């Protein structure tokens, strides 16, 4: 991943840790911390440290699809 352009996918708050570990093991991504400004409800402008998956665009897109499918299954249980 040295000289490639990398992309981040912010992990939505509340995602179970098991899913985060699964993604990190299954895909070629790095789990990173990222400061993100929030702009909703009473947190307008607050900066929070969130985690993200960082990798090549096509891999991050696969991760997004996989994670959202897993979240839908989790919610349906």
C-alpha positions in Angstrom: 0.0 0.0 0.0 3.1 2.2 0.0 2.5 4.7 -2.9 -1.1 4.1 -3.6 -4.0 6.5 -2.8 -5.8 5.1 0.2 -9.4 5.6 1.3 -11.1 5.5 4.7 -14.5 4.1 5.6 -15.6 5.4 9.0 -17.0 2.5 11.1 -20.5 3.5 12.3 -20.7 3.8 16.1 -22.2 0.7 17.6 -20.7 -1.9 15.2 -20.0 -5.0 17.2 -16.3 -5.6 17.7 -16.5 -9.1 16.2 -17.5 -7.6 12.9 -14.6 -5.2 13.0 -12.2 -8.0 13.8 -13.7 -10.1 10.9 -13.2 -7.3 8.4 -9.6 -6.7 9.6 -8.8 -10.4 9.1 -10.7 -11.0 5.9 -9.7 -7.8 3.9 -6.4 -6.0 3.2 -7.3 -2.9 5.3 -5.8 -1.2 8.2 -7.9 -0.2 11.2 -7.0 3.4 12.0 -8.2 6.2 14.3 -9.5 9.3 12.7 -10.8 12.6 14.1 -14.2 13.5 12.7 -16.3 16.5 13.3 -19.9 15.7 14.1 -22.8 17.8 13.0 -26.0 16.5 14.4 -28.2 17.0 17.5 -26.3 18.6 20.4 -22.9 17.6 19.1 -22.7 20.2 16.3 -19.0 20.9 15.7 -17.7 18.4 18.3 -14.7 16.4 17.1 -14.7 12.7 18.1 -12.1 10.0 17.5 -13.6 7.3 15.4 -12.2 4.2 13.9 -12.0 3.6 10.1 -10.9 1.0 7.7 -8.2 2.3 5.4 -7.2 0.6 2.1 -7.4 0.8 -1.7 -10.7 2.1 -3.0 -11.9 -1.2 -4.5 -11.1 -3.0 -1.2 -12.8 -0.4 0.9 -15.9 -0.6 -1.3 -16.0 -4.4 -0.8 -15.6 -3.9 2.9 -18.5 -1.4 2.9 -20.8 -3.9 1.1 -19.8 -6.8 3.4 -20.1 -4.8 6.6 -23.6 -3.4 5.7 -24.8 -6.9 4.8 -23.5 -8.2 8.1 -25.2 -5.4 10.0 -28.5 -6.1 8.3 -28.2 -9.7 9.3 -27.4 -8.7 12.9 -30.3 -6.3 13.1 -32.7 -8.9 11.7 -31.8 -11.5 14.4 
